[in-house]
Amino acid sequence: MSENKVIAEIENHSTELIKIQVNRWNGSAYIDVRIFYRKSPSDGEAWHPTKKGIRIHEELLGDLISGLEKAQEAIEEG
């Protein structure tokens, strides 16, 4: 059984959206960070997934967060 839950949506610009989702499949959880796009302004609110993104197994989430925190520190240090 599959279940998807959108955790966050970050608008990158008017035609691009980054979605963070938790997906469950056969008892395992995955975090999916993916770029979605709008085909055209007349497409309304319809967002379509791209191949650009990553899928992280739940066991690696802590490592991903740690890596992102280190990246933020490096940016802040200049």
N, C-alpha and C positions, 0 to 999 in steps of 0.2 A: 504494500500500500504506500502511495506517495502523498506527501503533504508539503506545501510550500507556504512560508510565512514571510512577508516583506517586513524587514526590520527598519530600514531607512531608505530614503530616496534623496539623492543629492543632485540638484540641477547643475549641470556643467555649463550649458548654454541652452538657448531656446529649442534646439533640436537634439540635445543629448542629455541623458539622465543616467546616473550611476545608482544601481539598486543593490542593496545588501539584503540577502534573503537567507533564511534557514530552510533547508530542504531535508525532509526525512524520507528515507527509502529503505524498506526491509529492516527496520529497527536501528539504522545508523543515521546520524545527523551530519550534514555538510553545510558549510557556509559558502554561499555563492556571491561573489562581488562581480557584477557584470555591467557593461555599458549597453544601454538601450537607446534607440533612436526613433525619431518621428519621421516618417517618409516624406511628408510635406505639411505645410501649415493647414491645408484643408483636411489633413488626416485626423484632426481633432485631438482627442486625448489618447489615441492609440499609440502605445510604445511597443517597439519590437526589439527582441534581444539580438545582440551581435555575438560574434565568436570571441570578442575582446573581453576577457575576464578571467577570473580564477575560481576554482572550486577547491575548498580546503576541508579535509576530513576533520571532524570534531576534535580528534586527538591532537591536532596540530594548531588549534586555535590559540592556545597560550603562546606558542612560539611566534605565530604571526603578530599577535598583539605586542609582544616584546620587541620584535623587529621594527614595527611601526613606531613604537615609543623611542627606540634608538634613532630612527630616521628623523623624528621630530626634534630630538635633542641636538642632532648634528646640524639641522637647519637653524635652530635657535642660536647655536654657537657661532654660526657664520662660517 
